[in-house]
Amino acid sequence: MEISEIRFDGLDGAIPIDGYGPGFFRIAGQVLRGPVLVTSEAAVSWGGLEDLAALLALAGQVDVLFLGLGAEMTARPTELLNQLEAAGIGVEPMASPTACRSYNVLLADGRRIALAALPV
């Protein structure tokens, strides 16, 4: 699915989610396979829900982390959420398609956000 309704004019270096599909994300024109971690500055492969260290490294850099849990909202990873919130990172768990769209909307507003998403 492509996501193209939001404009990022004036946001130097903004890294939007262009689209996603089975097992991949297209981010700023580049295809990444598997789970991804995206901020306004970088898009990298992510180790998934077990890779807490990569998420904790965002403390102080982002206000909200959108946590995409795959094609549909699944059980909330409570321990992971508790650890991130204790580190001062607001977390919004949701299905990955919704997380991608939400990330783009707040990115266009210039907010300090990140996306950690499992593929659909």
N, C-alpha and C positions, 0 to 999 in steps of 0.2 A: 504494500500500500504506500502511496506517495502522500507526503504532507507538504503542501505548498501554499497555504492560504495566508501565511504570516510573512511580513517583510522585515528584513534585518538591516535596512538602510541605516547608516550612521553608527552601527555597532561594529567598530573595527575588531576584526578577529573573531567575531561571534561564530560559534560552532553549532549550527542547528541540526536537528534530526531531519533528514530529507525523506526517509522512508524506512520500511522494515518488511521482512517476509520470513518464511520458514528458516530459522537458524541464522539470520543475518540482520544487520542494521546498515543503512546507508547514511553516513554522517558527513556533512560538508563535502559531499561528492565522493567520499571514500567508503568502500564496503568493508565492514568488520564482521567476522563470523563469531558466533557464540556470545556470551555475556559481555556487556560493555559498561564502561564508566566514562561519563562525559561531563565536562565542565565547560565554562565559556572559553577556556584556554586550551583544552586538549581532549581528545577522544582516544581511549586505549582499551585493549582487551582487559577483561576483569575476571577474576577467579570464581565468581559466583558468590552465593550466600555464605560460603565458608571463608571468603577472603575479607575478613573484618578489618585487617590492617589498612588496606587501601581506602576503605571508607572512613576510618578514624583519622587518616591523614588529612581529611577535608576539614577537620575541626578548625574553626576560626576563619576559614576561607569561604564557606557557604552558610547560608541561613536555613535552606531547605534542601533536602535530598529526596528526590522522587525515586522510589524503589519499585521498579517494574518486576512483577512476579511471574511473568509469562503471559500466555494467551488469555488467561482468565485469572481473576483474583483467587488466590488459594489461601490456605491457612497463614495467618500472620506469624512471621518468625519472631516471637516475643522476646527471646533472649537477645537477638541481634538488635531489635528496636530499642530495648532497654539500654544496651551499651552505647548505642549511638546518641540517644537522648541524654545520657549521663555525660557524654563528651560535648554536649551543647549543640548537637546537630538535630534540627527538626526533621523528622522523617514522615513521608506520606507514602505508605504502601498502597499499590493499586495494580491493575493489569498493565502489562507493558505498553499496549497501544495508547491507553489513557495517559500513562506516564510520559510517553514521547510527546504527545500533544500538549500536556501541561507544561513540560519543560520548555517547549518552543514558545508558548505564550509568555511565560515569565522571563525567558531569555530576551524576547523582543522588548520587554519592559525594562531591561537592564538590571534585573534582580540577581543576587548572588545565589545561584542554584547549581545543582548537579543532578545527574541521572545515573542510577545504577540499574541496569535492566537485563533480565533474562530474555532470550529470544522467544518468539512465538512459535 
